[in-house]
Amino acid sequence: MPMDAREIESLIKAAIPDATVEIKDLAGDGDHYAATVTSAAFKGKSRVQQHQMVYAALQGRMGGVLHALALTTATPQD
């Protein structure tokens, strides 16, 4: 069963409370999303570390329920 965009946003915001999250369904199938996540929590972290924070927030759903996520991360004013 595909993941809903609201569920992705909710999981990210639960783990990174100050995050601004924008989700787009790329294929209309609930399996391929693009996410832009902006958070002050990313300050001083590499892009890899920022992405790891978002993937951790998804609690192991990447590659399973959530097939593909094109991820862009930023700090505010980035």
Residue frames as a rotation matrix with the C-alpha (Angstrom) as fourth column:
MET 1
0.582 0.814 0.000 0.00
0.814 -0.582 0.000 0.00
0.000 0.000 -1.000 0.00
PRO 2
-0.116 -0.651 0.750 1.49
0.587 -0.654 -0.477 3.38
0.801 0.385 0.458 -1.00
MET 3
-0.454 -0.121 -0.883 2.25
0.835 -0.403 -0.374 6.10
-0.310 -0.907 0.283 1.54
ASP 4
0.638 0.697 0.328 0.18
0.745 -0.666 -0.034 9.24
0.194 0.266 -0.944 1.67
ALA 5
-0.101 -0.686 0.721 1.99
0.388 -0.694 -0.606 12.60
0.916 0.218 0.337 1.36
ARG 6
0.467 0.346 0.813 0.41
-0.543 -0.613 0.573 13.76
0.697 -0.710 -0.099 4.63
GLU 7
0.984 -0.139 -0.115 1.88
0.180 0.700 0.691 10.74
-0.016 -0.700 0.714 6.42
ILE 8
0.182 -0.965 0.191 5.36
0.857 0.060 -0.512 11.55
0.482 0.257 0.838 5.09
GLU 9
-0.075 -0.151 0.986 4.99
-0.081 -0.984 -0.157 15.16
0.994 -0.092 0.062 6.21
SER 10
0.781 0.478 0.403 3.70
-0.438 -0.041 0.898 14.11
0.446 -0.878 0.177 9.62
LEU 11
0.792 -0.540 -0.283 6.60
0.608 0.741 0.285 11.71
0.056 -0.398 0.916 10.25
ILE 12
-0.116 -0.871 0.477 9.17
0.699 -0.413 -0.584 14.34
0.705 0.266 0.657 9.27
LYS 13
0.031 0.192 0.981 7.55
-0.347 -0.918 0.191 17.04
0.937 -0.347 0.038 11.43
ALA 14
0.953 0.296 -0.059 7.33
-0.069 0.405 0.912 14.65
0.293 -0.865 0.407 14.39
ALA 15
0.502 -0.839 -0.208 11.10
0.864 0.480 0.153 14.08
-0.028 -0.256 0.966 14.24
ILE 16
-0.716 -0.681 0.155 12.08
0.693 -0.719 0.048 17.61
0.078 0.142 0.987 13.16
PRO 17
-0.023 0.888 -0.459 9.42
0.886 -0.195 -0.421 19.86
-0.463 -0.416 -0.783 14.76
ASP 18
0.011 0.021 -1.000 10.51
-0.050 -0.999 -0.022 23.16
-0.999 0.050 -0.010 13.20
ALA 19
-0.778 -0.426 0.462 10.64
0.368 0.286 0.885 21.71
-0.509 0.858 -0.066 9.68
THR 20
0.091 0.724 -0.684 8.81
-0.712 -0.433 -0.553 23.23
-0.697 0.537 0.476 6.77
VAL 21
-0.621 -0.262 0.739 7.91
0.143 0.889 0.436 20.33
-0.771 0.376 -0.514 4.49
GLU 22
0.106 0.613 -0.783 6.69
-0.882 -0.305 -0.358 20.44
-0.459 0.729 0.508 0.89
ILE 23
-0.475 -0.177 0.862 5.75
0.051 0.973 0.227 17.13
-0.879 0.152 -0.453 -0.72
LYS 24
-0.012 0.461 -0.887 4.97
-0.963 -0.246 -0.115 16.50
-0.271 0.853 0.446 -4.39
ASP 25
0.280 0.172 0.944 3.69
0.044 0.980 -0.192 13.21
-0.959 0.096 0.267 -5.81
LEU 26
-0.463 -0.650 -0.603 5.85
-0.527 -0.345 0.777 12.85
-0.713 0.677 -0.183 -8.91
ALA 27
-0.982 0.017 -0.190 4.02
-0.143 0.592 0.793 10.03
0.126 0.806 -0.579 -10.64
GLY 28
-0.219 0.967 0.128 0.53
-0.914 -0.249 0.319 10.17
0.341 -0.047 0.939 -9.13
ASP 29
0.134 0.231 -0.964 1.00
-0.148 0.966 0.211 6.65
0.980 0.114 0.163 -7.77
GLY 30
0.850 0.210 0.484 1.78
-0.474 -0.097 0.875 7.35
0.231 -0.973 0.017 -4.11
ASP 31
0.802 -0.598 0.005 5.18
0.567 0.763 0.311 5.69
-0.190 -0.247 0.950 -4.51
HIS 32
-0.173 -0.877 0.449 7.36
0.954 -0.262 -0.144 8.42
0.244 0.403 0.882 -6.03
TYR 33
0.836 0.478 -0.268 7.63
0.545 -0.781 0.305 11.69
-0.063 -0.402 -0.914 -4.15
ALA 34
-0.222 -0.841 0.493 9.81
0.512 -0.531 -0.675 14.77
0.830 0.102 0.548 -4.05
ALA 35
0.700 0.406 -0.587 10.25
0.707 -0.283 0.648 16.48
0.096 -0.869 -0.486 -0.68
THR 36
-0.143 -0.691 0.709 11.77
0.159 -0.723 -0.673 19.80
0.977 0.017 0.213 0.25
VAL 37
0.633 0.269 -0.726 12.54
0.721 0.137 0.679 20.02
0.282 -0.953 -0.107 3.96
THR 38
-0.055 -0.601 0.797 13.77
0.006 -0.799 -0.602 23.25
0.998 -0.028 0.047 5.54
SER 39
0.844 0.306 -0.441 14.89
0.407 0.170 0.898 23.27
0.349 -0.937 0.019 9.17
ALA 40
0.547 -0.655 0.522 17.24
-0.739 -0.670 -0.066 25.17
0.392 -0.350 -0.851 11.47
ALA 41
0.713 -0.243 0.657 18.19
-0.322 0.719 0.616 21.73
-0.622 -0.651 0.435 12.85
PHE 42
0.822 -0.399 0.406 20.20
0.569 0.543 -0.618 21.21
0.026 0.739 0.673 9.64
LYS 43
0.832 -0.508 0.223 22.53
-0.457 -0.855 -0.244 24.13
0.315 0.101 -0.944 10.42
GLY 44
0.107 -0.923 0.370 26.17
-0.960 0.001 0.280 23.03
-0.259 -0.385 -0.886 10.49
LYS 45
0.139 0.009 0.990 25.36
-0.054 0.999 -0.002 19.59
-0.989 -0.053 0.139 9.09
SER 46
-0.871 -0.438 -0.224 26.43
-0.277 0.059 0.959 18.25
-0.407 0.897 -0.173 5.71
ARG 47
-0.187 0.818 -0.544 23.79
-0.959 -0.031 0.283 17.44
0.214 0.575 0.790 3.09
VAL 48
-0.405 -0.013 -0.914 24.36
-0.092 0.995 0.026 13.75
0.910 0.095 -0.404 3.80
GLN 49
-0.945 0.029 -0.327 23.72
0.327 0.173 -0.929 14.29
0.029 -0.984 -0.173 7.51
GLN 50
-0.615 0.770 -0.171 20.61
-0.699 -0.632 -0.336 16.36
-0.367 -0.087 0.926 6.72
HIS 51
-0.111 0.565 -0.818 19.26
-0.774 0.467 0.428 13.61
0.623 0.680 0.386 4.47
GLN 52
-0.675 -0.185 -0.714 20.05
0.208 0.880 -0.426 10.99
0.707 -0.436 -0.556 7.12
MET 53
-0.926 0.377 0.004 17.94
-0.145 -0.348 -0.926 12.97
-0.348 -0.859 0.377 9.60
VAL 54
-0.204 0.891 -0.407 14.98
-0.973 -0.231 -0.019 12.94
-0.111 0.392 0.913 7.21
TYR 55
-0.179 0.104 -0.978 15.39
-0.442 0.880 0.174 9.24
0.879 0.463 -0.112 6.38
ALA 56
-0.935 -0.160 -0.316 15.56
0.207 0.477 -0.855 8.44
0.288 -0.864 -0.412 10.11
ALA 57
-0.677 0.736 0.029 12.29
-0.593 -0.522 -0.613 10.35
-0.436 -0.432 0.790 10.56
LEU 58
-0.021 0.682 -0.731 10.67
-0.931 0.252 0.262 8.02
0.363 0.687 0.629 8.02
GLN 59
0.030 0.062 0.998 11.34
-0.837 0.548 -0.009 5.12
-0.547 -0.834 0.069 10.39
GLY 60
-0.639 -0.461 0.615 12.54
-0.151 0.860 0.488 2.53
-0.754 0.219 -0.619 7.88
ARG 61
0.400 0.890 0.221 9.78
0.119 0.188 -0.975 3.10
-0.909 0.416 -0.031 5.34
MET 62
0.249 -0.383 -0.889 12.22
-0.887 -0.459 -0.050 4.14
-0.389 0.801 -0.454 2.56
GLY 63
-0.686 -0.539 -0.490 12.64
-0.715 0.626 0.312 1.37
0.139 0.564 -0.814 0.01
GLY 64
-0.871 0.476 0.119 9.59
0.405 0.835 -0.373 -0.41
-0.277 -0.277 -0.920 1.36
VAL 65
0.130 0.984 -0.119 6.25
0.811 -0.174 -0.559 1.35
-0.571 -0.024 -0.821 1.66
LEU 66
0.727 -0.007 -0.686 7.88
-0.250 -0.934 -0.255 4.47
-0.639 0.357 -0.681 0.27
HIS 67
0.722 -0.387 0.573 9.56
0.653 0.655 -0.381 3.47
-0.228 0.649 0.725 -2.97
ALA 68
-0.211 -0.810 0.547 11.30
0.907 -0.371 -0.200 6.70
0.365 0.454 0.813 -4.00
LEU 69
0.772 0.369 -0.518 11.89
0.552 -0.793 0.259 10.10
-0.315 -0.485 -0.816 -2.45
ALA 70
0.020 -0.713 0.701 13.79
0.706 -0.487 -0.515 12.87
0.708 0.505 0.493 -4.23
LEU 71
0.586 0.197 -0.786 14.99
0.801 -0.287 0.525 14.87
-0.122 -0.937 -0.326 -1.27
THR 72
-0.074 -0.564 0.823 16.10
0.349 -0.787 -0.508 18.49
0.934 0.250 0.255 -1.03
THR 73
0.448 0.170 -0.877 17.12
0.894 -0.088 0.440 19.88
-0.003 -0.981 -0.192 2.34
ALA 74
-0.124 -0.456 0.881 17.97
0.341 -0.854 -0.394 23.42
0.932 0.252 0.261 3.40
THR 75
-0.496 0.009 -0.868 18.37
0.834 -0.274 -0.479 25.67
-0.242 -0.962 0.129 6.39
PRO 76
0.654 0.742 -0.151 16.19
0.677 -0.662 -0.322 28.79
-0.339 0.108 -0.935 6.62
GLN 77
0.742 -0.324 -0.587 17.61
-0.401 -0.916 -0.001 31.63
-0.538 0.236 -0.809 4.49
ASP 78
-0.032 -0.772 0.634 19.70
0.219 0.614 0.759 29.03
-0.975 0.163 0.149 2.58
